[in-house]
């Protein structure tokens, strides 16, 4: 059992390191170019491109991604505290916030569906 725990820990650390490297690369690019895009979005785009091009294998980041997703609720605690702190401001801007959230959700779902379809089609051609 000890060797399987060590292997799982090593996979998680490798994946987490890769995720952090892509995030850091995104930070460098945004700082260097001054682009008005969040660095984590740039890093995630680079990771998606690396996965699509085959430079990064899904197995390398899967354990870290699964581990982070299992504890995703904890990552929303600071955002929830911010909502509680700025409730009055949010109430004053409720309509623009609601429209933005709905449009952003719709665009995100469309982009995720497009990406899933593209990756599925790419994977089907690789099978014998």
TAMOHU-V753381 format. One record per residue. BURIAL is + if it has 24 or more other C-alpha atoms within 12 Angstrom, else -. Layout:
((BURIAL) (BURIAL))
This chain:
((-) (-) (-) (-) (-) (-) (-) (-) (-) (-) (+) (+) (-) (+) (+) (+) (-) (+) (+) (-) (-) (+) (+) (-) (+) (+) (+) (-) (-) (-) (-) (-) (-) (-) (-) (-) (-) (-) (+) (+) (-) (+) (+) (+) (-) (+) (+) (+) (-) (-) (+) (-) (-) (-) (-) (-) (-) (+) (-) (+) (+) (+) (+) (+) (+) (-) (-) (-) (-) (-) (-) (-) (-) (-) (-) (-) (-) (-) (-) (-) (-) (-) (-) (-) (-) (-) (-) (-) (-) (-) (-) (-) (-) (-) (-) (-) (-) (-) (-) (-) (-) (-) (-) (-) (-) (-) (-) (-) (-) (-) (-) (-) (-) (-) (-) (-) (-) (-) (-) (-) (-) (-) (-) (-) (-) (-) (-) (-))
